[in-house]
Amino acid sequence: MPQSRKRHGHKYQKPSDIPASQRTKGRIIWAILFAVFGAVLAFFGTDNYIVLVIAAIIAGFIGYSIGKNMEQAASE
């Protein structure tokens, strides 16, 4: 008998109410929004461009994680 017949099946996964393309856009929108606000705050706070870039990158990661958590909460 083939090995594939002995594999266990997948757990049931409830389909999401939000389409996948919209969920992905949510992550990107939050990341861009936070990155822009982080860059603006760093621009007014300091004259150093390195700090501006670092603040935008960190804020972008924070926005991405917030958007991802919101999408996971919405799919439950």
URZI-V568591 format. One record per pair of residues at least 12 apart in sequence whose C-alpha atoms are under 10 Angstrom apart, sorted by the first residue. I is the first residue (numbers start at 1). J is the second residue. Records with the same first field share a line. If there is no record, write none. Layout:
I=J ; J
This chain:
14=75 ; 76
15=75 ; 76
16=71 ; 72 ; 74 ; 75 ; 76
17=74 ; 75 ; 76
18=71 ; 74 ; 75
19=75
20=71
22=71
23=67 ; 68 ; 70 ; 71 ; 72 ; 74 ; 75
24=67 ; 68 ; 71
25=67
26=63 ; 64 ; 66 ; 67 ; 68 ; 70 ; 71
27=60 ; 61 ; 63 ; 64 ; 65 ; 66 ; 67 ; 68 ; 69 ; 70 ; 71
28=60 ; 63 ; 64 ; 65 ; 67 ; 68
29=60 ; 63 ; 64 ; 67
30=59 ; 60 ; 61 ; 62 ; 63 ; 64 ; 65 ; 66 ; 67 ; 68
31=56 ; 57 ; 58 ; 59 ; 60 ; 61 ; 62 ; 63 ; 64 ; 65 ; 66 ; 67 ; 68
32=56 ; 57 ; 59 ; 60 ; 61 ; 63 ; 64
33=56 ; 59 ; 60 ; 63 ; 64
34=55 ; 56 ; 57 ; 58 ; 59 ; 60 ; 61 ; 62 ; 63 ; 64 ; 66
35=53 ; 54 ; 55 ; 56 ; 57 ; 58 ; 59 ; 60 ; 61 ; 62 ; 63 ; 64
36=55 ; 56 ; 57 ; 59 ; 60
37=55 ; 56 ; 59 ; 60
38=52 ; 53 ; 54 ; 55 ; 56 ; 57 ; 58 ; 59 ; 60
39=51 ; 52 ; 53 ; 54 ; 55 ; 56 ; 57 ; 58 ; 59 ; 60
40=52 ; 55 ; 56
41=55 ; 56
42=54 ; 55 ; 56
43=55 ; 56
